[in-house]
Each structure stands twice: as C-alpha cells, then as structure tokens.
Amino acid sequence: MPRIVFLCTKNQFRSPLATAILKKELAARGIPGFWNVDSAGSWVQDLAPATPDALHEAAKRGLDLSSHTSKGIEAIHRDKIDLLLVMEQGQKESILLEFPYLRKKTFLLSELAGAHYSIPDPYVTGEPCDEIAFEIEQLIQSNIDTIIGLALGLRHRAKD
C-alpha cells in the first residue's frame, strides 16, 4: 500500500486539507483503500485540531476534517513514506537535512506542475485561506496522475 504524506508547518490547514482532497480524488478513481494518505507538520508544538478555516474550506468541498489532530513529522514512520509532498521550500530543505534518506521521495507540491514555489501559510502571510485552499486543490487535481505515478514508482524502486 503506497504511503503519501503531506507536510506543512503546524499540520492544521494546508497538509490536512491536501490529505482530504487527495483521498477524495483517489476515491473518485475507485482506489481509495489501496493508498495510505496522511499529513504531518514540520513544527508542531501542541496537538491541535484543524483550524476553523480548514474546516470551512473542507466543508465547501464536501470533506470533513473535524476529527483531525495535528502531529509532527517525528510522530510518523518516515521510513515507510513512499512520497512526501511539502508546501514550502524551507520545509523541503530542513527535511532533507534531517532525513537525507527521504531525498528521492520529497517534492514541493508545486514541483508536480513543473514549478518550484512555496505554497504560503495564510496565517503567516495573511493571504486569503480560500485562495490557498483552491491552489492546493488545483495542484492535486491537475497532477493526480503524477502523484500516483511517483508514489508507485518510488515504491517499486525502494523494493529493488
């Protein structure tokens, strides 16, 4: 079962929303049970629920984040990750410094579209949450085949 993890800073808005969106896209393709999709944060101090904005943006898309509780990257089995999709360049750099074995498995979400930019944290930049949520949704929907291919391809290479 391929394991995909989305990573943002506090695991309260971007990564849980991305996780729910990807699960919905996989279910639409009829393959939800084949995948393990999760989220984590690079800087999680306290376990916390999804933000009210994340709950709102999820609900607009028919998704439910009410049971989400944040967790840090150190709380998940990193050696079992097939694909790690991060939101910011700084997160990618710090992950690769701390966990160099994830180098071939870690990508900016934007990289899947052929770009290399950070998806901003709306609580830091003040950008509208709905615009960030829409961007995440579009990147996942437009690149679902790439996500699937990378996770499966990297999984097969790891077994070789």
N, C-alpha and C positions, 0 to 999 in steps of 0.2 A: 504494500500500500504506500504510494508516494506521499511524502510529508512536505507540505509547503507552509512556511511561516512568514507572516508579515511583521515587520518591525517598525515602530515609531518611537517617540521619546518616552511617554508615560503610559502607553497602551490603553488610552482612554477614548481616543477619537479616530485617528487615521487607520491604525492597524486593525482594530476590531471591526470597523466599518468595511475595510478591504476584505477581511476574512469572510464576513457575512455576504458580501457581494460575490466573491468567488464561489462560495458554497452554492449560492443561488444559480450562478452560471453553470456550474457543474451539474446541478440537479436538472436544469433545463436541457442538458445534453444526455440526461439519463444515467449519469455515472457518479452520483454523489457518494455512495458508500465505498467506492474504490479509493477515495482520497482522504487524507488526514490534513485538514487545513486549520491552522492555529495562528495566534498572534502573541506578540511579546513587546516589551519596552526596553529601551537601552538605558533608561534612567528611571526606574520605578522605586520610589521610596516607601510608599504605603499601598496596600491593596485597596483598590478603589473601583467603583462602578464606572461604566461608560458615562461620558459627560451628557448632560441634557441635550446638547446639540447633536451628539452622536445618536442618541435615542431618537431624536426628531428626524434626522436625516435617514436613519434606518427605517423608521416607520413610513416615511414618504415612499420608500422603495419596497414596502411590504415585508420588511425584515424586523427581527426582534433582537435587541441587544440587552434586554432587561436583566438577563442572568449573567452578563459579562462581569468578570472581576479581573483587574489588571494583574499582570505578572511580568517579572523581569526575564531577560534572556537567560540569566543564570538558573532560572527555575524550570527550563525545558531541556530535554535531551538533545543537545546540539549535534551530537554525533549521528543522530537519526534524521537530521534535516536533509532533504533532497534539494530544496530550493528555498533560499532566504531572500525575500524581497523587502528592501528597506526604502524609507521615504526620503532620507537626506544623505548627501554626500558625506557629511561628517559622521553619520552613523555607520556608513559603509566602511570608512577609514578606520574607525575605532573597533568595529567588529573584526576587521582583517588583522589589526594589530594584536588584539586579544585572542582571537581564534583563527590563526592563519590557515588551519586545515579547511576552513569554510571558503577559501578564496575562489575556487571554481564554482561555488554554489550560491554566491552572493551577488545580487544585482540591485541597482536602483530600479524602482518600479518604472520610472520614465525610460530607462535603458531599453526596455522591451519594445518601445516605439521608435527606437533609433536615436533618442535624445539622451542627454546626460544633465538633468537638472533636478534639484530638490523640490519635493512637494512640501510647501511650507506648513508649519504648525500654526493654525489660526489663532491659538492662544498666545503665541509669541509675536507673530507678525501683525495680528489684527485683521487679516484678510477674512472675508466672509466664509463661514463654515459651509454654506451651501455650495459655494464655488469650489472649495477644496473637495467636498464630497463628490460633486459632479465630475471633477477631474479624475479622481481615483476610480470612479465608476467607469468613465470612458476609457481610461488606460487598461482596466481589466477586461472590459467587454471587447475592445479593439484588439487586444493581444492575448485572448484566451487560448488560441492555438499555440502561441509561443510559450505561454506559461505551462501548458500541458506538455508540450514537446521538451522544454527544458527540464521539467521535473522528471519525466520518464527517461529522457536521455542521460541526465546526470545520474539517475538511479542505476541505470544499466552500466554506466561507466564505473560507478563505485563498486559494483559487484565483480567487475573484470579484474 
